[in-house]
Amino acid sequence: MMKSTKNVPGSIGMMFPLSECAGKAPLNTGLIAIVAIVVVVAGIFILSNNPLIPPSIPDDGAIPSQSETASTQLTPPAPPGTPDALKTELSKAKYLKEVFTIDRDRYDLFEKASVYRNETLDQTKQFFYDCCNLSNEEEIFSDIPPFPTDFAEVAYDLQVGRLYQIGVLGPEYYKQPEFYFNGLEPSITNQKFAFKPWSEPQLQYWGDYGFLTYPNRQFDTVSKSGRKSFTASVFTTNGWNIQNYVGVHLVTSSSDSKFFDIKVSEDKTGQPYFLLEPTFPKFYKEWATKVVIEGEVKPDTPLGIYVIGLNAVSPPKEINEKWGDEHKGLYAPYGFLAPSGNYIDLVIAVTE
């Protein structure tokens, strides 16, 4: 079972042998004893010249209550309506529903677009119908599954790092755009960016290709004398405001193959390459998918901590030609851009 963190770049094929962490030589016990005596003597000298001062008592002799003392240490109240403010106003159950439950009726994307375009709402609706065959906002999400009833609770567990077995989550979770907003304050910024193509439409700026992964850093420990294998699940999506079908092929570095046997497979096809569908003018059915990464440590791998890096390249030539024919003018193989680190990092500790 892999444990995960979010948005932390890594490096390819890095190894930190555990032997390097061991001490080089024992410390001199006599020296330690001398240092301890000096520290004790210094402490006695300081206390004799600076005795501990009890809390001050008011002139009337009344001892401040615990609440009165704490009130002087309170931080300024959080702005109304923010998650921190809601924590002081709601039970945990209501807090989860308020912060993590998605209500798309409150997005008002067409209304915001009408303000942005300086026209009436009816004119904006006609604009979206003419440009994109959208009759209403609901059609933006019509191809993806409906929300599961426990989406708010699962989103919270993901946010606080309590849910490790993310591989059990189905498309009703990972195909929701809001699944990738990370909750709380970051979700506000991510939501505005993700839905900006509708709230502030600028059709002349076409998104050709994009690629996102979540979570992009996971951890596990394998043992050469016990459990030798690991499995990680990663959700991959097309980028925001992408109008092309994007072909992606996930590969590991050659240095990683020296120490591990690794298999990368998309959830439905079992292949390391897959097709991500557009995210504009609506979220298409296959805009997001799940990738499973299975690995096994090789017998001659030294003990240590390894970072297995996975990156996106263009799919094989015959696959590119096939997808290009199926989506003429709207297909783009990925692989022209690369992050500073890796798209996916698997941090694997190899023990005896």
C-alpha positions in Angstrom: 0.0 0.0 0.0 1.5 3.3 -1.1 1.3 6.4 1.0 1.0 9.6 -0.9 1.7 13.3 -0.7 0.9 16.0 -3.2 2.8 18.3 -5.5 6.3 17.5 -4.5 8.9 17.3 -7.3 11.5 14.5 -7.3 14.4 13.2 -9.2 15.0 10.2 -11.4 16.8 7.1 -10.1 18.2 8.7 -6.9 19.6 6.3 -4.3 20.5 7.0 -0.7 22.1 3.8 0.7 21.0 3.1 4.3 24.7 2.3 5.2 25.6 6.0 4.7 23.3 6.9 7.6 25.2 4.8 10.1 27.7 6.4 12.5 31.4 6.3 11.7 32.8 5.9 15.2 31.6 5.8 18.9 31.7 9.1 20.9 34.1 9.5 23.8 32.1 8.8 27.0 34.5 10.8 29.2 34.0 13.8 27.0 30.2 13.4 27.3 30.4 13.3 31.1 32.5 16.5 31.2 30.0 18.4 28.9 27.1 17.2 31.1 28.7 18.6 34.3 29.3 21.9 32.6 25.7 22.2 31.5 24.3 21.4 35.0 26.6 23.9 36.7 25.7 26.6 34.2 22.0 25.9 34.7 22.3 26.3 38.5 24.2 29.6 38.1 21.5 31.0 35.8 18.6 30.0 38.1 20.3 31.5 41.1 20.6 34.9 39.4 17.3 34.7 37.6 14.7 32.9 39.8 11.5 31.7 38.1 8.8 34.4 38.4 5.3 33.3 39.0 2.4 34.8 36.9 1.5 38.3 38.0 -1.6 38.7 40.2 -3.8 41.8 39.9 -3.8 44.4 42.7 -7.2 43.1 43.9 -5.7 39.7 44.6 -7.9 37.9 42.1 -6.3 35.2 40.1 -7.1 35.4 36.4 -9.3 32.6 35.1 -8.1 30.2 32.5 -10.4 31.7 29.9 -9.2 35.2 30.7 -5.6 34.2 30.3 -6.3 32.4 27.0 -8.2 35.4 25.6 -5.1 37.4 25.5 -3.4 34.8 23.3 -6.2 34.4 20.7 -5.3 35.1 17.1 -7.6 37.5 15.1 -10.8 35.9 14.0 -10.9 34.5 10.5 -12.9 36.4 7.8 -16.6 35.3 7.7 -17.4 32.5 5.3 -13.9 31.1 5.2 -13.2 27.5 6.1 -11.4 28.6 9.3 -14.3 30.7 10.3 -16.8 27.9 9.6 -14.8 25.6 11.9 -15.9 27.8 14.8 -19.5 27.9 13.7 -20.4 24.3 12.6 -20.1 20.8 13.8 -17.7 18.6 11.9 -20.4 16.9 9.9 -21.9 20.2 8.8 -18.4 21.6 8.2 -17.6 18.8 5.7 -20.9 19.3 3.9 -20.4 23.1 3.6 -16.7 23.0 2.5 -16.4 19.8 0.5 -19.9 19.3 -0.9 -20.2 20.4 -4.5 -23.2 22.5 -5.6 -22.7 23.3 -9.3 -25.9 25.3 -9.3 -24.0 27.9 -7.4 -21.2 28.2 -10.0 -23.4 30.6 -12.2 -20.9 30.3 -15.0 -23.2 31.7 -17.7 -24.1 34.6 -15.5 -20.5 35.4 -14.9 -19.8 35.1 -18.6 -22.6 37.6 -19.4 -21.0 40.1 -17.0 -17.6 39.5 -18.6 -19.0 39.9 -22.1 -21.1 42.9 -21.1 -24.3 41.4 -22.5 -27.6 39.9 -21.3 -27.9 36.4 -20.0 -30.0 35.3 -23.0 -27.3 36.6 -25.3 -24.7 34.7 -23.5 -26.7 31.5 -23.6 -27.1 32.0 -27.3 -23.3 32.5 -27.6 -22.5 29.2 -25.9 -25.1 27.4 -28.0 -23.6 28.9 -31.2 -20.0 28.3 -30.4 -20.1 25.1 -28.4 -23.6 23.4 -28.7 -24.2 24.0 -25.0 -27.8 24.6 -24.2 -27.2 25.1 -20.4 -24.5 24.8 -17.8 -25.5 21.2 -16.8 -24.3 20.0 -20.2 -20.7 21.0 -19.3 -20.7 18.0 -16.9 -23.3 15.7 -18.6 -20.7 13.1 -19.9 -19.2 12.4 -16.5 -20.7 10.3 -13.7 -22.9 11.9 -11.0 -21.5 12.7 -7.6 -21.3 9.8 -5.1 -23.2 10.5 -1.9 -20.0 10.4 0.2 -17.9 12.7 -2.0 -17.6 15.3 0.7 -16.2 12.9 3.3 -13.8 11.3 0.8 -12.6 14.7 -0.3 -11.9 15.6 3.3 -10.0 12.4 4.0 -7.8 13.0 0.9 -7.2 16.6 1.9 -5.9 15.6 5.4 -3.9 12.6 4.1 -6.1 10.0 5.9 -7.0 8.0 2.7 -4.1 5.9 1.5 -5.9 3.3 -0.5 -6.8 5.6 -3.3 -6.8 2.8 -5.8 -10.3 1.7 -4.6 -11.8 5.0 -5.8 -13.8 4.7 -9.0 -14.5 7.1 -11.9 -17.5 8.6 -10.0 -14.7 10.3 -7.8 -11.7 10.9 -10.1 -13.7 12.0 -13.1 -15.1 15.0 -11.1 -13.1 18.2 -11.8 -13.6 19.1 -8.2 -11.7 16.0 -7.1 -8.5 17.8 -8.0 -9.2 21.1 -6.2 -7.6 19.8 -2.9 -10.2 21.4 -0.7 -10.2 24.5 1.5 -8.6 27.8 0.3 -6.7 26.2 -2.7 -10.0 25.0 -4.1 -11.2 28.5 -4.6 -8.3 29.4 -6.8 -8.3 26.1 -8.7 -12.1 26.3 -9.3 -11.8 29.8 -10.8 -9.0 28.6 -13.0 -10.6 25.4 -14.1 -13.9 27.0 -15.0 -12.6 30.2 -16.4 -13.1 29.1 -20.0 -16.9 29.4 -19.3 -17.0 32.3 -16.8 -14.5 34.4 -18.9 -14.7 32.8 -22.4 -11.9 33.7 -24.8 -12.4 31.2 -27.6 -9.4 32.4 -29.6 -7.1 30.8 -27.1 -7.2 27.1 -27.9 -5.7 24.7 -25.4 -3.9 22.1 -27.5 -2.6 19.6 -25.0 -2.1 19.2 -21.3 -1.4 16.5 -18.6 -2.0 16.4 -14.9 -1.3 13.7 -12.3 -2.6 13.2 -8.8 -1.1 12.4 -6.4 2.3 12.8 -7.9 4.4 11.5 -5.0 3.9 8.3 -3.1 5.9 6.2 -0.6 6.3 2.5 0.1 8.7 0.0 1.7 9.7 -3.4 0.3 11.8 -6.1 1.8 14.2 -8.4 0.0 13.4 -11.2 2.4 9.6 -10.4 2.7 7.2 -8.4 0.5 9.2 -7.6 -2.6 6.5 -5.8 -4.7 4.5 -2.6 -4.5 1.5 -1.2 -6.3 0.6 2.5 -6.8 -2.5 4.1 -8.3 -2.3 7.5 -9.9 -5.1 9.6 -11.5 -4.2 11.3 -14.7 -6.2 14.0 -16.5 -6.1 16.2 -19.5 -5.3 19.8 -18.7 -7.9 22.6 -18.1 -9.4 24.2 -21.2 -7.9 21.6 -23.6 -9.9 21.1 -26.8 -7.8 18.3 -28.2 -7.6 14.5 -27.6 -4.2 14.0 -26.0 -2.2 10.8 -26.4 0.1 10.0 -23.4 2.7 7.3 -22.8 4.1 6.9 -19.3 7.6 5.6 -19.1 10.3 5.1 -16.4 14.0 5.9 -16.7 16.6 3.4 -17.7 18.3 3.7 -14.4 15.1 2.6 -12.5 15.0 -0.6 -14.5 18.4 -1.6 -13.1 16.9 -2.1 -9.6 13.1 -2.8 -10.2 10.9 -4.6 -12.6 8.1 -2.0 -13.3 4.8 -2.3 -15.2 2.6 0.7 -16.0 -0.9 0.1 -17.2 -4.0 2.2 -17.8 -6.9 0.9 -15.8 -9.1 -0.1 -18.8 -6.7 -1.1 -21.5 -3.7 -2.4 -19.5 -1.3 -0.4 -21.7 1.2 2.3 -20.6 -0.3 4.6 -23.3 -3.8 6.1 -23.3 -6.0 8.8 -24.7 -7.3 11.7 -22.7 -10.4 13.5 -24.1 -11.1 17.2 -24.1 -12.0 19.4 -21.2 -13.7 22.1 -23.3 -16.4 23.0 -24.3 -17.4 20.3 -21.8 -15.7 17.6 -19.8 -15.7 14.5 -22.0 -16.2 11.1 -20.6 -12.6 10.0 -20.8 -11.0 13.3 -19.8 -9.5 11.5 -16.7 -8.4 8.0 -16.0 -6.6 5.8 -13.5 -3.1 4.4 -14.0 -1.7 1.4 -12.0 2.0 1.1 -11.4 3.3 -2.3 -10.3 6.9 -2.9 -9.3 9.2 -5.6 -7.8 12.6 -5.2 -6.4 15.4 -7.1 -8.2 17.5 -9.6 -6.1 20.8 -7.7 -6.6 19.4 -4.3 -5.7 21.4 -2.7 -2.8 19.5 -1.6 0.3 18.6 2.0 0.2 15.9 4.6 -0.7 15.0 5.0 -4.4 13.0 7.6 -6.3 11.4 6.0 -9.3 10.4 8.8 -11.8 7.7 8.4 -14.4 7.3 10.9 -17.2 5.0 11.4 -20.2 6.2 10.9 -23.8 4.5 10.5 -27.1 2.7 7.2 -27.7 4.1 4.7 -30.2 4.0 5.7 -33.9 1.3 3.3 -34.9 -0.9 4.4 -32.0 -0.4 8.1 -32.9 -1.5 7.4 -36.5 -4.6 5.5 -35.3 -5.7 8.2 -32.9 -4.8 10.9 -35.4 -7.1 9.3 -38.0 -9.9 9.0 -35.5 -9.7 12.6 -34.4 -8.5 14.5 -37.4 -7.4 18.0 -36.5 -8.1 17.4 -32.9 -5.4 15.0 -31.8 -2.1 16.0 -30.1 0.5 13.5 -28.8 2.0 14.6 -25.5 5.7 14.8 -24.8 6.8 18.3 -25.9 6.8 19.8 -22.4 8.3 18.4 -19.3 8.2 19.5 -15.6 11.3 20.4 -13.7 11.1 17.1 -11.9 9.0 14.1 -12.7 5.3 13.8 -13.4 5.1 11.0 -10.9 7.6 10.0 -8.1 7.5 6.7 -6.3 9.8 6.7 -3.3 10.6 3.1 -2.4 12.7 2.0 0.6 14.4 -1.3 0.1 15.2 -3.1 3.3 16.6 -6.5 4.2 
